[in-house]
Amino acid sequence: MLPTLKPEQLVLACGFFRPHPGSLVVVRRGEIEIVKRLKEIKDDKIFVTGDNGSQSTDSLQFGWLSREAITATVIWPRKA
């Protein structure tokens, strides 16, 4: 998520906030959770991208995700 977030940077995320396109969200992919930018919502599917396009693993590689993959919305970035 460079340049928006740095490696090991702390963030505050909450499951109560409804994300919208442009929001940073925490999504579950298998056993891990990753922070990505919500690009688009269609029906029950979401498309997420990283802010560092050339280095990001995102929906361009793994495709659309279920809306249930969102576990939280980032509400406050804070440096570690």
C-alpha positions in Angstrom: 0.0 0.0 0.0 3.0 2.3 -0.5 2.9 5.3 -0.5 -0.2 5.5 1.6 0.9 3.0 4.2 4.4 1.9 5.1 5.4 -1.6 6.1 4.6 -2.3 9.7 2.5 0.9 10.0 -0.3 0.6 12.5 -3.8 1.3 11.4 -7.1 1.5 13.2 -9.9 -0.5 11.5 -13.5 -1.0 12.4 -16.1 -3.5 11.2 -19.0 -1.1 11.9 -18.2 1.5 9.1 -19.7 0.9 5.7 -17.0 1.1 3.1 -17.4 2.9 -0.2 -15.2 3.1 -3.3 -12.0 4.8 -2.4 -12.0 3.4 1.2 -9.1 1.4 2.6 -10.4 -1.9 3.6 -9.1 -5.0 5.3 -9.9 -8.1 3.3 -9.4 -11.8 4.1 -7.8 -13.9 1.4 -7.4 -17.5 2.7 -5.5 -17.4 6.0 -4.3 -13.8 5.8 -5.8 -10.3 6.0 -4.5 -7.6 3.7 -5.2 -3.8 3.4 -6.3 -2.7 -0.1 -8.2 0.2 -1.6 -11.9 -0.6 -2.5 -12.1 0.3 -6.2 -15.6 -1.0 -7.2 -18.6 -2.7 -5.8 -21.0 -4.7 -8.1 -23.8 -6.7 -6.5 -22.1 -8.8 -3.9 -18.6 -8.6 -5.4 -15.8 -6.2 -4.7 -12.7 -5.2 -6.7 -9.7 -4.1 -4.6 -6.4 -2.5 -5.7 -3.1 -1.6 -4.0 -1.8 2.0 -4.2 1.5 0.8 -5.6 0.3 -0.6 -8.9 3.6 -2.1 -10.1 4.2 -4.0 -6.8 0.7 -4.8 -5.7 -1.1 -8.1 -5.6 -4.7 -7.3 -5.9 -7.9 -8.0 -7.8 -6.0 -7.5 -11.1 -4.3 -10.9 -10.2 -6.9 -12.7 -8.1 -10.1 -11.3 -9.4 -13.3 -10.1 -7.8 -13.9 -11.0 -4.1 -17.1 -11.7 -2.2 -18.3 -8.7 -0.3 -18.0 -10.9 2.8 -14.2 -10.8 2.3 -14.2 -7.3 3.9 -13.5 -7.7 7.6 -13.1 -4.0 8.4 -12.7 -0.4 7.1 -9.5 1.5 7.9 -10.4 4.6 9.8 -7.1 5.9 11.0 -3.5 5.4 9.8 -0.8 5.9 12.3 3.0 5.3 12.0 4.5 2.5 14.0 
